[in-house]
Amino acid sequence: MLERDRLLDDQVRQADPDRWLSSRFVADERARADLIALYAFEAELMAIPTRVTQPLLAEMRYTWWAEQLDGAFAGVARRGHPVLEALTDIVVRHRLDRAPFGALIEAHIG
């Protein structure tokens, strides 16, 4: 397991214990790490309202995530950000569609 995968696993375990426990049902280590990365992305979005004091600041953070996903879907990860590095890897390997990620961000804005 990569150090990045361990960091994300810990992040999800702290942010959303139920989802973390559900990931334990995935026997394949690489598939579990991919699932954890997706859960970590959701955890990042869920944490935004707790980190800001004004709705405009929250919207700016959601916009930042949307812009960073542009890089992930172009195959260019933002280095130093474990969630974005993992998402870029997953998007490339699994040829994922961007629309569900954008919809997830929009759902959090709403």
C-alpha positions as semicolon CSV with decimal commas, in nm:
position;residue;x (nm);y (nm);z (nm)
1;M;0,000;0,000;0,000
2;L;0,133;0,344;-0,094
3;E;0,186;0,607;0,174
4;R;-0,074;0,821;-0,005
5;D;-0,325;0,537;0,023
6;R;-0,256;0,511;0,397
7;L;-0,311;0,884;0,440
8;L;-0,643;0,869;0,257
9;D;-0,748;0,559;0,449
10;D;-0,685;0,743;0,776
11;Q;-0,868;1,051;0,648
12;V;-1,179;0,852;0,559
13;R;-1,163;0,652;0,881
14;Q;-1,176;0,977;1,080
15;A;-1,422;1,165;0,859
16;D;-1,672;0,889;0,785
17;P;-1,629;0,569;0,986
18;D;-1,930;0,400;0,823
19;R;-1,792;0,441;0,472
20;W;-1,449;0,337;0,590
21;L;-1,597;0,018;0,738
22;S;-1,784;-0,051;0,414
23;S;-1,453;-0,035;0,227
24;R;-1,328;-0,329;0,432
25;F;-1,564;-0,553;0,232
26;V;-1,353;-0,491;-0,080
27;A;-1,094;-0,769;-0,080
28;D;-0,877;-0,641;-0,364
29;E;-0,628;-0,394;-0,217
30;R;-0,607;-0,172;-0,529
31;A;-0,986;-0,158;-0,567
32;R;-1,021;-0,073;-0,197
33;A;-0,764;0,208;-0,232
34;D;-0,960;0,343;-0,530
35;L;-1,283;0,337;-0,331
36;I;-1,114;0,507;-0,037
37;A;-0,987;0,781;-0,269
38;L;-1,343;0,845;-0,387
39;Y;-1,462;0,850;-0,026
40;A;-1,180;1,093;0,061
41;F;-1,297;1,326;-0,214
42;E;-1,647;1,318;-0,066
43;A;-1,499;1,378;0,280
44;E;-1,321;1,687;0,151
45;L;-1,646;1,823;0,013
46;M;-1,837;1,741;0,333
47;A;-1,580;1,927;0,541
48;I;-1,601;2,256;0,353
49;P;-1,898;2,402;0,545
50;T;-1,721;2,328;0,874
51;R;-1,405;2,510;0,766
52;V;-1,555;2,841;0,655
53;T;-1,777;3,102;0,816
54;Q;-1,946;3,248;0,509
55;P;-2,134;3,082;0,222
56;L;-1,929;3,270;-0,038
57;L;-1,609;3,121;0,099
58;A;-1,763;2,774;0,079
59;E;-1,864;2,834;-0,280
60;M;-1,509;2,945;-0,360
61;R;-1,375;2,619;-0,220
62;Y;-1,624;2,415;-0,423
63;T;-1,516;2,609;-0,731
64;W;-1,154;2,531;-0,648
65;W;-1,238;2,161;-0,638
66;A;-1,419;2,182;-0,971
67;E;-1,118;2,353;-1,127
68;Q;-0,881;2,096;-0,981
69;L;-1,092;1,819;-1,131
70;D;-1,028;1,974;-1,471
71;G;-0,662;1,891;-1,416
72;A;-0,740;1,543;-1,289
73;F;-0,947;1,466;-1,597
74;A;-0,669;1,602;-1,817
75;G;-0,435;1,353;-1,647
76;V;-0,241;1,623;-1,463
77;A;-0,261;1,582;-1,087
78;R;-0,201;1,866;-0,845
79;R;0,119;1,741;-0,685
80;G;0,127;1,734;-0,310
81;H;-0,248;1,688;-0,269
82;P;-0,311;1,319;-0,194
83;V;-0,680;1,323;-0,286
84;L;-0,620;1,489;-0,622
85;E;-0,323;1,266;-0,700
86;A;-0,530;0,956;-0,626
87;L;-0,831;1,085;-0,822
88;T;-0,615;1,158;-1,124
89;D;-0,477;0,806;-1,112
90;I;-0,827;0,655;-1,083
91;V;-0,970;0,870;-1,362
92;V;-0,691;0,770;-1,598
93;R;-0,693;0,398;-1,513
94;H;-1,071;0,356;-1,516
95;R;-1,152;0,618;-1,780
96;L;-1,415;0,773;-1,556
97;D;-1,667;1,031;-1,672
98;R;-1,642;1,379;-1,521
99;A;-2,015;1,444;-1,497
100;P;-2,078;1,252;-1,171
101;F;-1,794;1,439;-1,001
102;G;-1,938;1,773;-1,109
103;A;-2,283;1,662;-0,993
104;L;-2,140;1,570;-0,654
105;I;-1,988;1,914;-0,614
106;E;-2,314;2,078;-0,721
107;A;-2,507;1,865;-0,470
108;H;-2,286;1,995;-0,191
109;I;-2,332;2,354;-0,304
110;G;-2,709;2,307;-0,292
